[in-house]
Amino acid sequence: MTQDEQTLLMFKGIVAELPEQSRAKVEHCIAEINNLLAEYPDGEALLAVGYIGAEQQMKGNIGQG
């Protein structure tokens, strides 16, 4: 198993352990982001997701909303 596959498996496990309502919200967010990735196939949406992740990391908001 590659490191990327391990990372995805870890996230799947985290999501699976969430309460049903939280899991549904995460799954909805994943679907919306995947829709944006499909709508912007030249990478703009992926760049935006990375940008937001970097902002949240700088704010210390990862996992805190």
Distance bins in CASP14 RR format, pairs under 12 A and 6 or more apart:
PFRMAT RR
TARGET T0000
AUTHOR 0000-0000-0000
RMODE 2
METHOD distances of the structure
MODEL  1
1 7 0 0 0 0 0 1 0 0 0 0 0
1 8 0 0 0 0 1 0 0 0 0 0 0
1 9 1 0 0 1 0 0 0 0 0 0 0
1 10 0 0 0 0 0 1 0 0 0 0 0
2 8 0 0 0 0 1 0 0 0 0 0 0
2 9 0 0 0 0 0 1 0 0 0 0 0
3 9 0 0 0 0 0 1 0 0 0 0 0
3 10 0 0 0 0 0 1 0 0 0 0 0
4 10 0 0 0 0 0 1 0 0 0 0 0
4 11 0 0 0 0 0 1 0 0 0 0 0
5 11 0 0 0 0 0 1 0 0 0 0 0
5 12 0 0 0 0 0 1 0 0 0 0 0
6 12 0 0 0 0 0 1 0 0 0 0 0
6 13 0 0 0 0 0 1 0 0 0 0 0
7 13 0 0 0 0 0 1 0 0 0 0 0
7 14 0 0 0 0 0 1 0 0 0 0 0
8 14 0 0 0 0 0 1 0 0 0 0 0
8 15 0 0 0 0 0 1 0 0 0 0 0
8 30 0 0 0 0 0 1 0 0 0 0 0
9 15 0 0 0 0 0 1 0 0 0 0 0
9 16 0 0 0 0 0 1 0 0 0 0 0
10 16 0 0 0 0 0 1 0 0 0 0 0
10 17 0 0 0 0 0 1 0 0 0 0 0
11 17 0 0 0 0 0 1 0 0 0 0 0
11 18 0 0 0 0 0 1 0 0 0 0 0
11 26 0 0 0 0 1 0 0 0 0 0 0
11 27 0 0 0 0 0 1 0 0 0 0 0
11 30 0 0 0 0 1 0 0 0 0 0 0
12 18 0 0 0 0 0 1 0 0 0 0 0
12 23 0 0 0 0 0 1 0 0 0 0 0
12 26 0 0 0 0 0 1 0 0 0 0 0
12 27 0 0 0 0 0 1 0 0 0 0 0
12 30 0 0 0 0 0 1 0 0 0 0 0
13 23 0 0 0 0 0 1 0 0 0 0 0
13 26 0 0 0 0 0 1 0 0 0 0 0
14 22 0 0 0 0 0 1 0 0 0 0 0
14 23 0 0 0 0 1 0 0 0 0 0 0
14 26 0 0 0 0 1 0 0 0 0 0 0
14 63 0 0 0 0 0 1 0 0 0 0 0
15 22 0 0 0 0 1 0 0 0 0 0 0
15 23 1 0 1 0 0 0 0 0 0 0 0
15 24 0 0 0 0 0 1 0 0 0 0 0
15 25 0 0 0 0 0 1 0 0 0 0 0
15 26 1 0 1 0 0 0 0 0 0 0 0
15 27 1 0 0 1 0 0 0 0 0 0 0
15 28 0 0 0 0 0 1 0 0 0 0 0
15 29 0 0 0 0 0 1 0 0 0 0 0
15 30 0 0 0 0 1 0 0 0 0 0 0
16 22 0 0 0 0 0 1 0 0 0 0 0
16 23 1 0 0 1 0 0 0 0 0 0 0
16 26 0 0 0 0 0 1 0 0 0 0 0
16 27 0 0 0 0 0 1 0 0 0 0 0
17 23 0 0 0 0 1 0 0 0 0 0 0
17 26 0 0 0 0 0 1 0 0 0 0 0
18 24 0 0 0 0 1 0 0 0 0 0 0
18 25 0 0 0 0 1 0 0 0 0 0 0
18 26 1 0 0 1 0 0 0 0 0 0 0
18 27 0 0 0 0 1 0 0 0 0 0 0
18 63 0 0 0 0 0 1 0 0 0 0 0
19 25 0 0 0 0 1 0 0 0 0 0 0
19 26 0 0 0 0 0 1 0 0 0 0 0
20 26 0 0 0 0 0 1 0 0 0 0 0
20 27 0 0 0 0 0 1 0 0 0 0 0
21 27 0 0 0 0 0 1 0 0 0 0 0
21 28 0 0 0 0 0 1 0 0 0 0 0
22 28 0 0 0 0 0 1 0 0 0 0 0
22 29 0 0 0 0 0 1 0 0 0 0 0
22 63 0 0 0 0 0 1 0 0 0 0 0
22 65 0 0 0 0 0 1 0 0 0 0 0
23 29 0 0 0 0 0 1 0 0 0 0 0
23 30 0 0 0 0 0 1 0 0 0 0 0
24 30 0 0 0 0 0 1 0 0 0 0 0
24 31 0 0 0 0 0 1 0 0 0 0 0
25 31 0 0 0 0 0 1 0 0 0 0 0
25 32 0 0 0 0 0 1 0 0 0 0 0
25 65 0 0 0 0 0 1 0 0 0 0 0
26 32 0 0 0 0 0 1 0 0 0 0 0
26 33 0 0 0 0 0 1 0 0 0 0 0
26 63 0 0 0 0 0 1 0 0 0 0 0
27 33 0 0 0 0 0 1 0 0 0 0 0
27 34 0 0 0 0 0 1 0 0 0 0 0
28 34 0 0 0 0 0 1 0 0 0 0 0
28 35 0 0 0 0 0 1 0 0 0 0 0
29 35 0 0 0 0 0 1 0 0 0 0 0
29 36 0 0 0 0 0 1 0 0 0 0 0
29 49 0 0 0 0 0 1 0 0 0 0 0
29 52 0 0 0 0 0 1 0 0 0 0 0
29 65 0 0 0 0 0 1 0 0 0 0 0
30 36 0 0 0 0 0 1 0 0 0 0 0
30 37 0 0 0 0 0 1 0 0 0 0 0
30 49 0 0 0 0 0 1 0 0 0 0 0
31 37 0 0 0 0 0 1 0 0 0 0 0
31 38 0 0 0 0 0 1 0 0 0 0 0
32 38 0 0 0 0 0 1 0 0 0 0 0
32 39 0 0 0 0 0 1 0 0 0 0 0
32 45 0 0 0 0 0 1 0 0 0 0 0
32 49 0 0 0 0 0 1 0 0 0 0 0
33 39 0 0 0 0 0 1 0 0 0 0 0
33 40 0 0 0 0 0 1 0 0 0 0 0
33 45 1 0 0 1 0 0 0 0 0 0 0
33 46 0 0 0 0 1 0 0 0 0 0 0
33 48 0 0 0 0 1 0 0 0 0 0 0
33 49 1 0 0 1 0 0 0 0 0 0 0
33 50 0 0 0 0 0 1 0 0 0 0 0
33 52 0 0 0 0 0 1 0 0 0 0 0
33 53 0 0 0 0 0 1 0 0 0 0 0
34 40 0 0 0 0 0 1 0 0 0 0 0
34 41 0 0 0 0 0 1 0 0 0 0 0
34 45 0 0 0 0 1 0 0 0 0 0 0
34 46 0 0 0 0 0 1 0 0 0 0 0
34 49 0 0 0 0 0 1 0 0 0 0 0
35 41 0 0 0 0 0 1 0 0 0 0 0
35 45 0 0 0 0 1 0 0 0 0 0 0
36 43 0 0 0 0 1 0 0 0 0 0 0
36 44 0 0 0 0 1 0 0 0 0 0 0
36 45 1 0 1 0 0 0 0 0 0 0 0
36 46 0 0 0 0 1 0 0 0 0 0 0
36 47 0 0 0 0 0 1 0 0 0 0 0
36 48 1 0 0 1 0 0 0 0 0 0 0
36 49 0 0 0 0 1 0 0 0 0 0 0
36 52 0 0 0 0 0 1 0 0 0 0 0
37 43 1 0 0 1 0 0 0 0 0 0 0
37 44 0 0 0 0 1 0 0 0 0 0 0
37 45 1 0 1 0 0 0 0 0 0 0 0
37 46 1 0 0 1 0 0 0 0 0 0 0
37 47 0 0 0 0 0 1 0 0 0 0 0
37 48 0 0 0 0 1 0 0 0 0 0 0
37 49 0 0 0 0 1 0 0 0 0 0 0
37 50 0 0 0 0 0 1 0 0 0 0 0
38 44 0 0 0 0 0 1 0 0 0 0 0
38 45 0 0 0 0 1 0 0 0 0 0 0
38 46 0 0 0 0 0 1 0 0 0 0 0
39 45 1 0 0 1 0 0 0 0 0 0 0
39 46 0 0 0 0 0 1 0 0 0 0 0
39 48 0 0 0 0 0 1 0 0 0 0 0
40 46 1 0 0 1 0 0 0 0 0 0 0
40 47 0 0 0 0 1 0 0 0 0 0 0
40 48 0 0 0 0 1 0 0 0 0 0 0
40 49 0 0 0 0 0 1 0 0 0 0 0
43 49 0 0 0 0 1 0 0 0 0 0 0
43 50 0 0 0 0 0 1 0 0 0 0 0
43 51 0 0 0 0 0 1 0 0 0 0 0
44 50 0 0 0 0 0 1 0 0 0 0 0
44 51 0 0 0 0 0 1 0 0 0 0 0
45 51 0 0 0 0 0 1 0 0 0 0 0
45 52 0 0 0 0 0 1 0 0 0 0 0
46 52 0 0 0 0 0 1 0 0 0 0 0
46 53 0 0 0 0 0 1 0 0 0 0 0
47 53 0 0 0 0 0 1 0 0 0 0 0
47 54 0 0 0 0 0 1 0 0 0 0 0
48 54 0 0 0 0 0 1 0 0 0 0 0
48 55 0 0 0 0 0 1 0 0 0 0 0
49 55 0 0 0 0 0 1 0 0 0 0 0
49 56 0 0 0 0 0 1 0 0 0 0 0
50 56 0 0 0 0 1 0 0 0 0 0 0
50 57 0 0 0 0 1 0 0 0 0 0 0
51 57 0 0 0 0 0 1 0 0 0 0 0
51 58 0 0 0 0 0 1 0 0 0 0 0
52 58 0 0 0 0 0 1 0 0 0 0 0
52 59 0 0 0 0 0 1 0 0 0 0 0
52 61 0 0 0 0 0 1 0 0 0 0 0
52 62 0 0 0 0 0 1 0 0 0 0 0
52 65 0 0 0 0 0 1 0 0 0 0 0
53 59 0 0 0 0 1 0 0 0 0 0 0
53 60 0 0 0 0 0 1 0 0 0 0 0
53 61 0 0 0 0 1 0 0 0 0 0 0
53 62 1 0 0 1 0 0 0 0 0 0 0
53 63 0 0 0 0 0 1 0 0 0 0 0
53 65 0 0 0 0 0 1 0 0 0 0 0
54 60 0 0 0 0 0 1 0 0 0 0 0
54 61 0 0 0 0 0 1 0 0 0 0 0
54 62 0 0 0 0 0 1 0 0 0 0 0
55 61 0 0 0 0 1 0 0 0 0 0 0
55 62 0 0 0 0 0 1 0 0 0 0 0
55 65 0 0 0 0 0 1 0 0 0 0 0
56 62 1 0 1 0 0 0 0 0 0 0 0
56 63 0 0 0 0 1 0 0 0 0 0 0
56 64 0 0 0 0 1 0 0 0 0 0 0
56 65 1 0 0 1 0 0 0 0 0 0 0
57 63 0 0 0 0 0 1 0 0 0 0 0
57 64 0 0 0 0 0 1 0 0 0 0 0
59 65 0 0 0 0 1 0 0 0 0 0 0
END
